Amino acid sequence: MKKQAVTKSSLLINQTIFLLIVLFVVLIFPNTEKGIYVISNNEFLLSIKHFLTNKLSSFGLIDIILILTVGLLIVLINKFAFKPITSKYKPDNSITKLITKFGTLISIYFVLSSSILEEIVFRGIILPGINYYSNPIIGIIFSSILFALVHRDKERIIQLFVFILGILLSSILFLGGSLWACIIIHAANNGIGFFFSKKEDIY
């Protein structure tokens, strides 16, 4: 059976639907009468709501410091630990190929929306969800493993980099940073990797 080609409109529609669903679950539903009733009677959901509210409600000097520090660390890790190894691998990222095919505006939208989606899901929901039943270290490790598994690549070294990225982003939240700092670093990492790499070298 021939694989159906992914069109620009279908990519935009799917991405937008996922983004709207996540934003509804995080920002709108918890403040509805039904949402307030459901969440207030469930300690697990209440802990996630408090975590999200706290991490989305502020952005300050500590965030700027963490963005600069963690961002520089990611650049150094990528440049000196992973780039020498991954430079010989052929890219295997179908999403990036689709973005390349559909142009700059779609690329910007996809980079930003993916960063928001993934950070809310992995660092805003999954991380505190695991922490509720364990502790921050286990939460950071397991949420980062899930983060790496979602970013499938035939080269395991790429997934290792994503795993380390997940650990660094998760650590920001426990160093006093906000979810906005994670989103900015995530978007910058994706954007730099996409816009400043040769098309044949993007991964």
C-alpha positions as CSV (number, residue, x, y, z in Angstrom):
1,M,0.0,0.0,0.0
2,K,1.3,3.4,-1.0
3,K,2.0,5.8,1.9
4,Q,-0.1,8.9,1.9
5,A,1.9,12.1,1.5
6,V,1.7,14.6,4.4
7,T,0.5,17.9,3.1
8,K,1.2,21.4,4.5
9,S,-2.5,21.8,5.5
10,S,-2.6,18.4,7.3
11,L,0.6,19.2,9.2
12,L,-0.7,22.6,10.3
13,I,-4.1,21.2,11.3
14,N,-2.7,18.3,13.3
15,Q,-0.2,20.4,15.1
16,T,-2.8,23.1,15.9
17,I,-5.3,20.6,17.1
18,F,-2.7,19.0,19.5
19,L,-1.7,22.4,20.7
20,L,-5.3,23.5,21.4
21,I,-6.1,20.3,23.2
22,V,-3.1,20.7,25.5
23,L,-3.8,24.3,26.2
24,F,-7.5,23.5,26.9
25,V,-6.5,20.8,29.4
26,V,-3.9,23.0,31.1
27,L,-5.4,26.5,31.0
28,I,-9.2,26.3,30.5
29,F,-10.6,23.0,31.9
30,P,-9.0,23.4,35.4
31,N,-10.9,26.7,35.7
32,T,-14.3,25.5,34.6
33,E,-16.9,24.3,37.2
34,K,-16.4,20.7,36.2
35,G,-12.7,21.0,36.2
36,I,-12.6,22.6,39.6
37,Y,-14.8,19.9,41.0
38,V,-12.7,17.0,39.4
39,I,-9.3,18.4,40.3
40,S,-10.2,19.6,43.8
41,N,-11.3,16.1,44.7
42,N,-8.2,14.4,43.4
43,E,-4.8,15.0,45.1
44,F,-2.8,13.7,42.2
45,L,-4.5,16.2,39.7
46,L,-4.3,18.9,42.3
47,S,-0.6,18.5,42.7
48,I,-0.1,18.8,38.9
49,K,-2.3,21.9,38.7
50,H,-0.3,23.6,41.5
51,F,3.0,22.7,39.8
52,L,1.8,24.0,36.4
53,T,0.3,27.2,37.9
54,N,3.5,27.9,39.8
55,K,5.8,27.2,36.9
56,L,3.7,29.2,34.4
57,S,2.9,32.2,36.5
58,S,6.3,33.9,36.7
59,F,9.4,34.7,34.7
60,G,12.3,36.5,36.5
61,L,16.1,36.9,36.8
62,I,16.6,33.3,37.8
63,D,15.1,32.2,34.5
64,I,17.4,34.4,32.5
65,I,20.4,33.1,34.4
66,L,19.3,29.5,33.9
67,I,18.5,30.1,30.2
68,L,22.0,31.4,29.6
69,T,23.8,28.8,31.8
70,V,21.9,25.7,30.6
71,G,21.8,27.0,27.0
72,L,25.6,27.4,27.0
73,L,26.0,23.9,28.6
74,I,23.8,22.4,25.8
75,V,25.8,24.1,23.1
76,L,29.1,22.8,24.7
77,I,27.8,19.3,25.1
78,N,26.6,19.2,21.6
79,K,29.7,20.7,20.1
80,F,32.4,18.7,21.9
81,A,30.6,15.5,22.9
82,F,28.0,14.7,20.2
83,K,28.9,16.6,17.0
84,P,32.1,14.8,16.4
85,I,30.2,11.5,16.6
86,T,26.9,12.5,14.9
87,S,28.6,14.3,12.0
88,K,29.1,11.0,10.2
89,Y,25.5,9.9,10.5
90,K,22.9,10.5,7.9
91,P,19.9,12.4,9.2
92,D,16.8,10.4,9.9
93,N,14.2,12.9,11.1
94,S,11.1,12.8,8.9
95,I,9.5,15.8,10.7
96,T,12.5,18.0,9.9
97,K,12.4,16.9,6.3
98,L,8.7,17.9,6.2
99,I,9.5,21.3,7.7
100,T,12.3,21.8,5.2
101,K,9.9,21.0,2.4
102,F,7.1,23.3,3.6
103,G,9.2,26.5,4.1
104,T,10.3,29.0,6.7
105,L,6.9,30.1,8.2
106,I,5.7,26.6,8.8
107,S,9.2,25.8,10.3
108,I,8.9,28.7,12.8
109,Y,5.3,27.7,13.7
110,F,6.3,24.1,14.1
111,V,9.4,24.9,16.2
112,L,7.5,27.1,18.6
113,S,4.4,25.0,18.9
114,S,6.3,21.8,19.4
115,S,8.4,23.4,22.1
116,I,5.3,24.6,23.9
117,L,3.5,21.2,23.5
118,E,6.4,19.1,24.6
119,E,7.4,21.2,27.6
120,I,3.9,21.4,28.9
121,V,3.4,17.6,28.5
122,F,6.8,16.3,29.6
123,R,7.9,18.9,32.1
124,G,4.6,20.4,33.2
125,I,2.4,17.2,33.5
126,I,4.5,14.0,33.3
127,L,7.3,15.2,35.5
128,P,5.2,16.3,38.5
129,G,2.9,13.3,37.9
130,I,5.9,10.9,38.5
131,N,7.2,13.1,41.3
132,Y,3.8,12.7,43.1
133,Y,4.5,8.9,43.5
134,S,8.3,9.1,43.9
135,N,10.9,11.9,44.1
136,P,12.4,14.6,41.9
137,I,15.4,12.6,40.8
138,I,13.3,9.6,39.6
139,G,10.8,12.1,38.0
140,I,13.6,13.8,36.1
141,I,15.1,10.5,34.9
142,F,11.9,8.8,33.8
143,S,10.3,11.8,32.2
144,S,13.6,12.3,30.3
145,I,13.6,8.7,29.1
146,L,10.0,9.1,27.8
147,F,11.1,12.4,26.2
148,A,14.0,10.6,24.4
149,L,11.7,7.6,23.3
150,V,9.3,10.0,21.7
151,H,12.2,11.5,19.6
152,R,12.9,8.2,17.8
153,D,16.0,8.1,15.7
154,K,17.9,5.1,14.1
155,E,21.1,6.4,15.7
156,R,20.9,5.9,19.5
157,I,23.5,8.6,20.1
158,I,20.8,11.2,19.0
159,Q,18.4,9.8,21.5
160,L,21.1,10.0,24.2
161,F,21.5,13.7,23.4
162,V,17.7,14.2,23.7
163,F,17.8,12.3,27.0
164,I,20.5,14.6,28.4
165,L,18.5,17.6,27.1
166,G,15.5,16.3,29.0
167,I,17.5,16.1,32.2
168,L,18.8,19.6,31.8
169,L,15.4,21.1,31.1
170,S,13.8,19.2,34.0
171,S,16.5,20.3,36.3
172,I,15.7,24.0,35.5
173,L,12.3,23.6,37.3
174,F,14.0,22.3,40.5
175,L,16.5,25.1,40.4
176,G,13.8,27.7,40.7
177,G,13.2,28.3,37.1
178,S,9.8,28.5,35.3
179,L,8.4,26.4,32.5
180,W,8.9,29.5,30.2
181,A,12.7,29.0,30.6
182,C,12.3,25.4,29.4
183,I,10.2,26.4,26.5
184,I,12.7,29.1,25.4
185,I,15.7,26.8,25.6
186,H,13.8,24.0,23.8
187,A,12.7,26.4,21.0
188,A,16.2,27.8,20.7
189,N,17.7,24.4,20.5
190,N,15.2,23.3,17.8
191,G,15.5,26.6,15.9
192,I,19.3,26.7,15.9
193,G,19.4,23.1,14.8
194,F,17.0,23.7,12.0
195,F,17.8,27.2,10.7
196,F,21.6,27.2,11.0
197,S,22.4,23.7,9.8
198,K,22.8,22.6,6.2
199,K,19.6,20.9,5.1
200,E,21.4,17.6,4.6
201,D,22.9,17.8,8.1
202,I,19.7,18.6,10.1
203,Y,18.6,16.1,12.7
